[in-house]
Amino acid sequence: MTAVLRAEGLGKKYGSRWALSDCDLDVPDGHVAGLVGPNGAGKTTLLNLAVGQLTPTAGHIRVLGERPGSGPAQLAKVGFVAQDTPTYPGLTIAEHLRLGARLNPGWDDALARDRIARLGLDPGRKAGRLSGGQRAQLALTLGIAKRPRLLVLDEPVAALDPLARREFLQGLMEAAAEHQLSVLLSSHLVSDLERVCDYLVVLVDSRVRVAGEVDHLLATHHRLTGPRRDPGRLPSDQHLVTASHTERQSTFVVRTEAAIHDPAWTVTRLNLEDLVLAYMDQRTETRRPTLEVQR
Ligand SMILES: Nc1ncnc2c1ncn2[C@@H]1O[C@H](COP(=O)(O)OP(=O)(O)OP(=O)(O)O)[C@@H](O)[C@H]1O
């Protein structure tokens, strides 16, 4: 299957500090992929590399088989809704659509107008007069009407209330299904990603900790609880994610493709939030995670 995003040894340095390092990723086509991680993990850096707004310090990145920003044809295939869903406050919705038509060769004006009408938005209204949720919907409309093959969104719902978030994500899912659109979406709200994503990338402290199809990740990660045990004694096919101990008891989160038969363990499944938090627990204790979990 084609990769919408393929990174090999990808890294980006600001001054002497790596914002992203040793990133190997292969995000397949046809997914709504979630990029999750705490503040400062490198999500925006990775997305800006994917849309060609940054160039790598190390390694390679290919988006839809080409170097991001390598020419007009490549740029036309990728839509980008940047952080805080930027729009021009002094321009009306209709003017935004006209600008979109001028700037994008594949612009689908009927789709844009229809979507604005379905949202009940007045085309004559200036973007500066819209609510945060309406502005986000306008930015999403501009991204979809470009008719890209991949739509990249950087924390598009962070500032929205739960209802506006739900409406926005619903619109995104409908567009992805209707227009065979691949989506790469960052958020630190695990519950939002859980609702819309079927592929997940966990980024912590500038490194990809785990990536894969959500169903497969959930099927291969387990929490083991039982009598205290040295993690070094786990079978070699059980990859340890996190370990914690009391005086008598050990709790491990492991990743394994194999069934777990050891009768000493009580085995429980993880939900997506548990899984993300387990990988975040691997980070150094010097900086605390600020990942939000909202229901
Ligand atoms: N232009 C820049 N100059 C210097 N350092 C930067 C710059 N942009 C980002 N960084 C640093 O790179 C690291 C990764 O930042 P990035 O914005 O990619 O993280 P993020 O995961 O998107 O965070 P957030 O969730 O807060 O948006 C951070 O330590 C940040 O301070």
The ligand as an ORCA input file, in Angstrom:
! r2SCAN-3c Opt
* xyz 0 1
  N      10.903     28.259     15.725
  C      11.435     27.618     16.760
  N      12.606     27.971     17.278
  C      13.172     27.323     18.327
  N      12.593     26.237     18.950
  C      11.411     25.847     18.474
  C      10.753     26.501     17.371
  N       9.585     25.847     17.137
  C       9.506     24.850     18.040
  N      10.604     24.843     18.839
  C      10.881     23.888     19.917
  O      10.837     22.591     19.353
  C      10.185     21.682     20.237
  C       9.001     21.036     19.533
  O       8.037     22.039     19.276
  P       6.684     21.750     18.501
  O       5.984     23.059     18.341
  O       6.976     20.971     17.282
  O       5.920     20.814     19.550
  P       4.369     20.419     19.645
  O       4.336     18.984     19.990
  O       3.658     20.856     18.421
  O       3.890     21.281     20.873
  P       2.427     21.926     21.209
  O       1.512     20.784     21.531
  O       2.715     22.776     22.396
  O       1.995     22.729     20.005
  C       9.793     22.479     21.466
  O      10.788     22.298     22.443
  C       9.797     23.908     20.987
  O      10.137     24.783     22.023
*
